[in-house]
Amino acid sequence: MISTKLLRVKAQSLNKKRLSEMATPAYWEARHVGILFSIDAPNIVEACHQLKTALTEDVKKVEVLSFIPRKKMVPIEGIDSFYAGDLGFWGDFKSEKVLKFIKTPFDYLFYLDPKPNPYLLGILGMCKAKCRIGIAHNALGPYTELMINPGAGATTIILAEEMLKYSKKLN
């Protein structure tokens, strides 16, 4: 699809520009955190809710954005969502929710997907987050500052717990 290829090129370009501007704050100094995921992965919604609860308990303002891969799937109440149709032909997002999320200067951004998603990689590349955290995967290398390898067979819930554990160690 041409629009996802254009999104990737745009995200890579913006990602290179933003890398020189960001410095990762210590976890305990961070105030604004984002969570990004696709709702089709097993246990991912539960992992998101658990992570959001833990972050809120640590006095963080948390914003969540989910990608819904199929139009027939129902959005989750209380979580902003977008569809593939929200990406324009030239690789620009049309959804106000996505544009707001991209412009938000998160201290940390947790990317919960166990497999890279081209729409969410585009958001990772364009976002203003100071520290982006995701699963250890070659495709995520340019888009994350911290990659977590939870081990073979680990659930998304374990991945989220590991992400939080290691982000708390950043000083």
N, C-alpha and C positions, 0 to 999 in steps of 0.2 A: 504494500500500500504506500503510495507516494507520500501521504500526509505523515505517516509514522517515520519515514526516512528523513523528511524535512525536519520533523520534530527532533530527531536524533542529532542532526547536523547543528541545528540551532542550539540545542541543549549543550552539546560539546563546546561550542564557541563561547556561550555564556559561562559555562563551567570553568574554562581556562581563565577568563577575566576575573571571576570571583575568588579563585584560590589565593591570589596574592592579597586580597582585602580582608580575609577572615583570620581570626585567632580563636581557638577553642577555649571557652571559659571553664573554670572548675565546675563540676557538677553542682556543688552546693551554692555556687554563685548564680547559676542559671535560673531564670525566672519564666521563660517562655519556651514551651516544648511542643513539637508537632509529632503526630503519628500518621503514617501513610501506609496503605495496604490495599490489596485486592480482596474482595469478599469471597472469592471462590476457593481459597485454600482451607484445608481442614483445620478446625479449631481456631481460626484466625480472629474471629469476632470475640471469642472468649479471651484470647490472648490480648487483644486490644483493650478490652474492658479491664482486665487485671493490670495491665501496664498503666492505663490511664488512672486507675485508682491509686496505684503506688506512687505515681508522679504527683497526683493531687495531694496525697498525704505528705509529700516532701515539699509542699507549698509551691508547686509549679502551676502556671496557667497552661492548660493543655488544649490543643486544637487537633481535630482528627479529620482526615479526608480519606474516603475509600473509593476505589474504582470498581464499578459494576460491569463485568465483561459482557453480560447478556441483558438485553433490554427487558426480558421477561422476569429477571430477578428483582426482588423488592428491596428498596433501600432500607437500611437499618435506622430505626427511629433514634434521633438525637445525634446522628453522625452524618456530616456532609458527604455527598456522593456525586460521582459523575460517570458518564458513559462514554464509549468510543465515539459516539456521534457528537460529543462536545469538542472534538478536535477538528479544526477547519482543514481545508485542502492544503494550505501552505504551512501546516504544522503549528498553527496558533490555536490556543485554547479559547473557546467561546464562553465557557461557563464562568460566571462571576465568582462562584465558590473556589474554583481552581485558580483563577487570577489573584484572588485575595490571599489564598494559601501560598502561592509563589512569592508574593510581595511581602509576606510576613517575615520579620527578622528573628527567626527562631534561634535560641541558643543551642538546642539539640533537636534533631529530627530523626526519629526512629522509623526505619523502613522495614516492615515486618514480613514481606513476601519471601517465601522460601526459594522462589525462582524469579529471576528478573522479568519485569513487565515493561515493554517499550513505552507505554504511556506514563508510567510512574518514574521510569528512568529520565524521561523528559522533564518531569517536575523536579526530580532530584538535581538535575543539571542546571535548571533555571532558578531554583529557590535561593533564598537569602540566609539559609541556615548556616550557623558557624561550625557545627559539627554534625555530620550526617553519619548515621550508624545503620549497618545492614549486615546481611549474612555474607560469609566469605564466598565470593563467586567472582570469576574473572571479569564478567561484564560489569560488575559493580565497582571495580577498582578505581576508575576515574571519578566516580560519583560519591564516594564515601571517604571519610577520614578514619573511621573505625569499622573493621569487619570482624564479625564474630563467627567462629566455627563451632557450633554446638555439638558436633559429632553425628555420626551416621544414625539415622532413625529417630533423631530428636524431633519432638513435636514443635509446632509454632509457639506453644505456651512456654516450652523450655527455651526456645530461641529468645523470646521476649524477656524472660527472666535473666538470661545470660547477658543480653544487651544492657539491661538496667544494672546488673552487678558490675560489669566492666566500666560503664559510664560513670558510676559512682566513684571509681578509682581514679578518674581523671582529675588532677589537681593543677 
